[in-house]
Amino acid sequence: MMPTWRTVGLLAAASFIPLAFPEDRALAVWLYGLGLVVLLFLGDWLVAWRTPVDLKRDPVDLLVQGRAATVAVHLVNRRRRRVLAAWRDTGQAAFGLESEMKPVLLGPAESKRVTYEVVPAERGLWRLGDLYARRAGPLRLAWHQWRVPAGQPVKVYPDLQALARRGSLVLATRERAAGVRRARFRGLGTEFESLREFMPDDSYRTINWNATARRGKLVANVYQTERSQTLMLMVDAGRLLVPKAGAMGTKLDYTVEAALSLATLGLRFDDRVGLLVFADRPLAYVPPARGRDQVYRLAEALYQVKPRLVEPDYEAALEVLRARLKRRSLVCLFSDLLDPEASRRVLVQTARLSPRHLPLFVALRDPAVVAEAGRDVERIMEAYTRAMAVHQLERRETALAALRERGGLALDVLPEELNSAVLNQYLEVKARALL
């Protein structure tokens, strides 16, 4: 039961009317006026309460992070008179819903479909809440408010189309740099594609002597990068990826986006792509597979992964891989290096993948540490802080160099550079036939 602005106006008017009457009658006039407004308000509310108006929201199953989506709400007036109604939707903060009531004028027995846009700010499993509605009486003096149970879970996926476009852009950039105009990515692979005339800058190993003898001039083999290889993504969801890293959120948020970008590019090359998410124990496993549907399986396993304040168990995670991964694979491990003990454990376990697999360790630098290491100093405490930042970066580089010496690959990049760095490293592996 809520008054409208009309009721407030009438109450104000009822307070001023007694001023026009003699003093001995002013109180009685004021009480009569006030009583009349109250009676009208209660009668109007009673009519509003008995006016049937239905309200429901269309089911919302899946949304995409950062992309606007339309949500529809239906209002139905079951009375044969006009009704002024208002409504609002509720949900978790990730949806950014407005808290204001939206008015709707419904004609006699009219049904209206009203829509609003929602732009989910974060991936994950979120919840849209109940609907709240009001209907006014015929005098527009009173609102009757009620709640419609409509809570439902909603999956918010990363934007897979944007990630696929990003992979295509990196691929096209590399091809343009190499002077290649065709859609395939040619490199130093071993999968034969075609023959062409030998060029002065070609390697003599590419000469096809049988074709040269037939044509009477030097002919070279053209190779393309291998297909149907195996790419295994390992995502650490432990304490190392909890810290905030930039506008997108935590280091894990950047990692999930980079992992899905790499997966879409790998599937484009017809590679078998799999996933293992772990923290203090394995959390999710998607067996390597090819095909368009595989990226949705990977997204299903990653969309609601959140970092945990636990120590990651690399040994248990790698035991799962060793038991299930029979073919030689590129194993891309997304984690970080924070303290010497954690660095030692992760690098020892990663190095154990060689030579059966090709490990690629991906670490995210802290932008604040990088900025501190490069700043000019004026005070003694600033010099100490800068020295600590430089020491931390040098220690990271030493640890990653040790992994490279054991036959692995390593990246240490800022969060904003993670996507392009990982995609370029994958294409380099394909071009140089490292698998």
N, C-alpha and C positions, 0 to 999 in steps of 0.2 A: 504494500500500500504506500504509494508515493504521490505527493501533490505535484501538479504541473505549475508552470509560471502563471497560468490563468488564475489558479487558486491563490497564489501569492499576491497577485494584483487585486483580487476581490477582497482579500483580508486587509490589504492596505487601504482600499477604498472604504471598507467598513469602519476602519479606524478614524477616517477623516469626516465621514458623514455626520456624526454627532455634533461636530463643531457648528453645524447650521441650526441646531435646536437649542432651546433654553436649557440652562444648566440642570434644572430638576428633571428633565426628560432625556438628557444626553446619555446617561448610563443605560437606561432602558433601550433606547434606540440602538446603542452599540451592542448590547447583548442580543437583541433581536437580529441585527445584521450579522453578527458573528454566528449565531445559531443557524441562520438561513444558509450561510456559506458552508458550515459544517455539514448540514443536512444534504445540501446539493453535492458536496464532495463525497459523502458516504454513499449516496444513491448512485452517483456516477461511477464510483469504484465497484459497487455491487454489479452494475451492468457490465463493466469491463471484465470483472472476474468471471461472469457467466458467458462471455463472448468467446466462442471456440476459435482459436487460431493455432494451426499446426506449424511446427518448425522442425526442419531436419537438414543435415549436411550430407552431401554426396560423399561416398567413401573415398578416402585418400590413402592409397597404398604406398606410393613411392614418390619421393621428390629428389631433386638434384641440387647439390650444394651450390649456392651462388647463382642459381638460375630461377627466374620468376616463374611461378606456376599459379594457375587459376583454381580457386576453391569455390564451389557453388553451394549456396544455402537456399532452401525452398521454404516459402511462407505461404500458407493456405488459409484464407478467410472463409469460414463455414457459415457466416451470417449473411443475411440479405440486406446489409447496410454497410456503408463505408466504415473502415476501421483504421485508425492511426496506430501503427505498431513501430517498435524499435528493437534492434537486436545487436548482439556482439558475440564474437567467437573468442575462445580462450585456448591457451596452449603454453608450452614451455618457451623460455626466453629465446631459444634458437630460431623460432619462427618470427619474432619481432612483431607480434600482433598488436593492433591498436586497442586501447581500453575504452574508447568512447562508443556510445550507443549510436547505431546508424538508423535513422528514421525511414519507414516505408509506409506509404499510403496504399491500402488495399481496398479495391472496389468490392461491391457486393459479390460474394461467392467467387472471388478472384484468387488465382494462384500466381505467385511471382517467384521468379528465379533471380536471385541477386548474387553477385560474385565479388570476390576481392582477391588481390594478389598477395602471395607470400614468397619471400626469398629466404630460404634456410641458410643461416650463416655457418653452420657446422654440420659435418657428416655425423652419422650415428643413428641410434634408435631413439626417436623422440616421441612425444605424445601430444596430440591435439586434445583439448579438454572439452568441457561441457559448453553448451550454448546458453546464453542468457537473453531473455526477451521481455518486452513490456507491451501492453496494449492499453490504449486510452479509452475512457468512456465516451459516450456521444457528446457530452458537454466539454470534453477535453479538460476536465478538472482533476482527474485522478488517473494514475497509472497502476495497473496490476502487473507485478513482475513475477516471473517464474523461471525455473531452470529446466533445461532439457538435457538429460543424460546423453552425451554423444562422444565420450572419451574413446580414443582409438590410438594404437601405436602407429607411427609413420616412419618408414625407412628413408633416410636421407643419404643418397649415394654421392660419391665424388663425381665430378663432371667428366664422364668417360669420353664424350665426344671432343671436349677441349683437350684432353690428354692425348687422344689420337691425332688431333691436328698438330699438337706440339711435336709429336714424334715425326709426323710427315714433314714438318718444317725443318727439323734438324736433318732428316734424311735428304731433303731437297737441297739444303745448304751445302752438305758434303758433296753431293753429286755435282752441283754447279762449280764448286771449288776444284773438282777433279775433271771438269769439262765433259761430264756425262749428261746426255740429254734424254736417255731412256729411263723408263720407270724402275728398272732393276738396278740394284746397287752392285756395281762391279768392283772388284778389288783383287786381292791376291789369294782368292779362294782356290779351291781345287775342283770345283764342279764345272765341267765343260759347258760352254754356252754356244759358241760359234767360231767361225774362222774369219780372218781379215788379213789384209796386206800388212806385212811386217813394217814397223816404223822404227826410225833410228834410235829412239829412246826405249824401245822394248827390250826386255831381258832375252838373252839367247836361249834360255830354257823354255821360252814359250813357242819356239819355232816348231812347226809341224813339218817334219822332213818328208813324209809321204805326200802331203798336199803340195809341198814345194816342188817335189820331183814331177808331179803331174802337171802343175801349172807353169813350171819353168821360172818361177820367181819366189822370193821368200814369203811364206805365209805363216802367220802366228795364230796360236790358239787364244781365244778369249774365254776367260773364266768368270764365273759369278760366285758370290758368296754362298757357302753351303746352306742348305735348308734341312729341315727335320732334325735339327740338333736339339739339345735339352738345355733349357734355362730354368734354374731353380732360384726362387726368391726367398730369402730368409729375413724376416722382420723381427727385430728385437723390440719387444713391448715392455721392457723392464725399466729400471730407474734411470738408465743412461739417456733415455730419450724423453724424460719428463720435462726438462727445462724449456721455457719459452724461447723461441728462436727468431721470431719476426712477426709480421702482420698476420700470417696465416694461423699461428698458434704455436704448439709445441713442436719439438724436433720430430716427434712421431707423426704429426700431421704432414709435415714436409716429406717424410719418408713414405707414407702411404701413397701420396700423390706421385712421387717418383717411381715407386714400385709398380703402380698401375700403368704409368706412362711406358715404362720398360716392357711390361707385359704386352701392351697393345702393339708395340713395335716388334717384339719377338714373334707374336702370333701373325703379324703381317709377313714375316719371313718364313712362315710355316714351321716355326720351331715349336717344340713341346714345352709349355710353360707350366711350372708348378709353384707351390707356395707353402712355406712353413712359418707360422707365427708362434713365437715362444716368449716366455718370461722366466719365471722360476721353474716352469714346466712347459711342455708343448701345449699350445692353446688351439691351434687350427692347422689342418694339413689338407692341401688340395693336390692330388696326384698330377704329375705332368701330363698335359694333353694338348692337342691342337684343336683348331676350329674356332668359329666365331663365338660360340657359347662359353668358351673357357674364360674369357675376360669377365663375364657376368658371374661365373663361379668364384673367381678371384675377388671381385668387388663385393660379393656376398660375404666372403670371409673377412674382408678388411674394413668394411664401411663403419662398423661399430667398435673397432679395436681402440682401446684407450690405454695410455701408459700406466704402469703399475709401479708402486714404490717397493719393488722387490729386486733382489740380485738376479740377473739373468743367468740361467744354467746353460752355457754353450755346449758343454759335453753331452748333456741329455738331448739337446736339439740335434747335434751332429750325429749322435747314435741313431736317431730316427732316419736321418738322411742316408747314413751308411747302410742301414738295413733295407731301405726301400729304393734307393737310387742306384740302379745297376749300370746304366750307361754313363760314359764320361759326359760331364755337364759343366756349364758355367754356373757356379754357385755364387750368387750375389748376396752378401750379408750386409744388411743395413744396421749399424750400431754406432757406438761412439767410443772415444778414449778420454776418460776423465782423470783417473788416478793410476799410478804405476801398477798396482796389483791387478786392477780390472784390465788394463791394457795388456799386461803379460798373459793373463788367462785367455782373453779373446784371441790374441794373435797366435798363441800356441795352438789353440783348438782350430783356428782357421788354417794355419799352416799344415795341419794334419790332413787336410783335404787333398793336398798335392802328394804324388803326381796323378792320382786316379782322376781327380777333378781339377778344374781351373777355378781357384777362389778369387773373388773380387770383393774386397772389404771396402765399404763406403762409410765414411765418418763425416759428421757435420760439425764444422767449426762454429764456435760461439762468436757472433758478430761483435759483441762487446769486448771480447779478448783481442780480436784482430784490431779493432779500433784503438784499444789501449796500447797495443804494441807499436802502433804507428804514430802515436801522438807526440808532439813536442812537449818537453818537460821544463818547468821553471822552478819547482820546489823539490826539496829532497824526497818528500813522500811520493810525489809524482814519479820521480826517478825509480824508487823502489817498486811502485806498482807497474811501471812500464817494464822493468827488468823481469818481474814475475810473469807478465804476459808473454814476453819474448821467450822466456825459459819454457813456459808451457807449450808454446807452438813448436819450439825446437825439439822438445821431448816427444811430441806427437809425430813429428817428421822422422825422428830416429826409430820409433816403434814401427811406423809404416815401411820404412826402408828395410827393416829386418824381414818383414813379410815379403817384400819384393825380392829380396835375396833368396828366399826359399821357393821362388817360382810363382808366387801369387801376384795379384794386381791390387792396387790400393788407390783410393781417392780420399782426399780431405778437402772439402769445399764448403763455402758458405751456403746457407739454406736456399737463397735465391738462385744460386748456380747449380743446385743439386740436380734438377731435372735434365738440363742440357748436358751436364758433365757425365751423368750415368748413361744417357742415350749415346753420346759420342764414344764413350768407352766401349759400349756394346758393339757399335758399328765398327770400331777399330779391331775388336776381337774377331768379328766376322771377316773383315777385309784381310787381316793378316793370317787367317786360318789357324788361330791359336788353339782351337778345339780339335 
